[in-house]
Amino acid sequence: MPSAPVVVVVEHETELGRVLRDVLEEDGYDVVRVRDPYGAIGVMRQRSVDLVVAGLPGPEEQATGPLSELTGEFPDVALISVAPPEGAGRPVFGTWRREGDHITLRQPFRLEDVIAAAHELVG
């Protein structure tokens, strides 16, 4: 039996992080929840991670910073970034936008969108 894909949820908002963790776990993912990208980097140095869900602006919205450090050290990790409604630097058509192994979800989004994005990136 194959092991469940490992997802790191980076979310400083307690309730949103809890909901994202619960929804992904219910869909069969092995979820590790951390409060910031530095915590994610620590987890990723210790385990193989298939997907990161980050409740922070996406890499295209911040030239430097913690999320850039994460993607700099782990450039091949699949990433779902959750952007505030006004936070998408470039247009998001509908609820999400995909660029390679990066999907940006703009708030508000449906929980089904998170699962669909995760399936799109890692199965």
Secondary structure, DSSP 8 states (H G I E B T S, - for coil): -----EEEEE-SSHHHHHHHHHHHHHTT-EEEEESSHHHHHHHHHHS--SEEEESS--GGG-SSSHHHHHHHHSTTSEEEEEE-TTT-SS---TTEEEETTEEEEESS--HHHHHHHHHHHH-
